[in-house]
């Protein structure tokens, strides 16, 4: 990932930490893009980690999670 904003950087950092990719913002400048892509394609761990995540996230719905978070925040605010 090549993050341009904070949220993208944080997402890229999590993806890299999970072994699913590389945070290009953390690479030496200028990065050797061709070597990086070749490395990622030749390293099965990236694809394996991404496939494992996809299996864990199967059925995830952002709308449901947003509702759960909003409800939890409302309960917490009501208890204050």
N, C-alpha and C positions, 0 to 999 in steps of 0.2 A: 504494500500500500504506500502511496505517496501522499501523506496528509498535508493539507493546506490550512486547516483550522484546528482549534483545540480539540473539539469533539472527534475529529478524524484522527488526530494524533493519539488520543487516548484509546480509540478503537484499534488503531494500528498497533499500539503497544500491547494491548490484550491479545490480539491475533498472533503477534510475534511470541509472546510469553506462552501461548498455548501450542506453539509449534506449527501453526497453520500458515505462516507467511513471514514476511520480513517487513520491518518498519523502515522504509527508505530514508526517513528523516534522521535515523540514527546511524546511517552509513557515512563513510568518509566521502568527502566531496572532491570532485564529482564522482558519483558512483559509476561503476562499470556495469551498465544495465544488461548488456549481452551476457556477461559472465554470471551475473546474478540470476537471470532467467534460466540459463543453462544449469546452474547449481540447483535451483529449485526443482527443475524438471527431472534432474538426475538423482534427487534425494527423495526417496519414497515417503519419508516421515512427514513431509508437508501435506501430501495428498492423504495419507493415512489419518493424520490428525484432523484434517478438514472433513473427511468422510465420517469419522467418529463423532465429530460435533454435529454434523448433519443428521446422523442417526439419533443423537440425544435430543436434538431440537425439532424432530419431526412432530408435526401437529401443533407447534407453538404458534400462537396467534397474538400479535402485538396488541390488538384491541382488548383481548381478555386480560392481558397483563396490565395494560393501562387502567382498566376498570378495577382490578385487584389492588393496584397501588393507590388509586384515588380513594377507594373505600378504606384502605388501611390508614391513609392520611386523615380522612374524615373522622374515623374512630379515634385516632390519636388526638386530633384537635378537640373533639368533643370531651375527651377525658381530661383535658388541661384545665 
